[in-house]
Amino acid sequence: MLYAAYETHQTAMAPWRAAARGLADTLHRLLPEGPVQSSIEELMAGGVVARSVLASCEVFARLALTHHRPAFGIASVSSQGREFEIVEEQVMRTPFGTLLRFRKEGAPEQPRVLLVAPMSGHFATLLRDTIRTLLQDHDVYITDWHNARDVPLKHGVFGLDDYTDHLIQFLTRMGPGAHLMAICQPCVAALSATALMAQDGHPAQPRSLTLMAGPIDCRVNPTAVNELATSKPLSWFEQNLVHTVPWTLRGVGRRVYPGFVQLSAFVSMNEARHRQAFQDMRQRLAAGLYDEAKPTQTFYEEYFAVADLPAEFYLETVGKVFQTYDLPRGSLSWRDTVVDPSAIRRTALMTVEGERDDICAVGQTVAAQDLCTAVRPCWRQHHVQTGVGHYGVFSGKRWQREIYPRVRDLIHQTAV
């Protein structure tokens, strides 16, 4: 019922938001760019009022959620002193995800990296800055997960085992010699996939595994997110947060954890900050400071693009990762096979954490080092980045200038 009510509200508001967007675009064309001049002429001409209307329309139009992946928008990248055009190439596709390659036209061979994006309410485009940075020195692939509400029910369920299986399939398709890098939530699946491939002697097991701000062991230094996950039984999450996709969508009948529910939880955690961001954006637009308002507009275009999670994957992640800690306790299994990280011998390991991370605290990711007992000491690295929170681990200046060089060096040292 909740999902159907949400869709009805979105449909009802769509014409009003479209009208607001149209009026804002018209006023953008009519009004001069630059700061508002404080003058009687501007006031009498109605410019102040028009800019205020423009600002209000912009904010109203941008408060809407979207459910389609935004464009990555990476047209070219500078690598080895040259500029290369980027072509997005679908290497492999399943109902639930695409192995997407950012091919650099005419570039020499570089280490291949599979970047594992979270399936946590947003699209893989959230890692745009991570991709752009990696492309300087690597041949980059990414797990481009599909919105579960668009996957027809005939394709079956998608749980944590299926997620791990996709990583193994994608690495197999890429072939021997690739590197694996996981951001946040999928660190557990990435470590599991690497361990399972090592247990099988798989020829495509990754040469290096980089785990960044991921919940390997949530018993360590628990955050508010961890405490919420353990505050209620798993049945509560299923009864209150899992909903059925309504008949108007392609995935009708599929049980999902809706992206709009996840976003509501995120926003409520920092409601005052988000409200202030929109107020500041409106003031800048009303003052004619369009360039200053642009970063906020760009951020919320991405932040308000939400994706649903398959219910099976969501519930198994909450249960096995955040409540019973199966991986660090040695009880995590994949299709009845126990995952054994100590089997990893031929893969270098790097763990990265953010000093101010309030989602995945310091100590939770480095726990992987204790699990991978067979990895040689010279192939192990751990880095705690000072001054950054969760997103600063994989985006922004600290990622580009301080974290990335360490990741790059590990990959290139193990590339041959």
Buried (B, 14 or more C-beta within 10 A) or exposed (E): EBBBEBBEEBEEBEEEBEEBBEBBBEBBEEBEEEEBEEEEEBEEEEBBEBBBBBBBBBBBBBEBBBBEBBEBEBEEBEBEEEEBEBEBEEEBEBEBBBBBBBBBEEBEEBBBBBBBBBBBBBBBBBBBBBBBBBBBBBBBBBBBBBBBBBBBEEEBBBBBBBBBBBBBBBBBBBEEBBBBBBBBBBBBBBBBBBBBBBBEEBEBBBBBBBBBBBBBBBEBEBBEBBEBBBEBEBEEBBEEBBBBBBEEBEBEEBBBBBBBBBBEEBBEBEEEEBEEBBEEBBEBBBBBBBEBBEEBBEEBEBBBBBBBBBBBBBBBBBBBBBBBBBBBEEEBEBEEBEBBBBBBEBBBBBBBBBBBBEBBBBBBBBBBBEBBEEBEEEBBBBBBBEEBBBBBBBBBEBBBEBBBEBBBEBBBBBBE
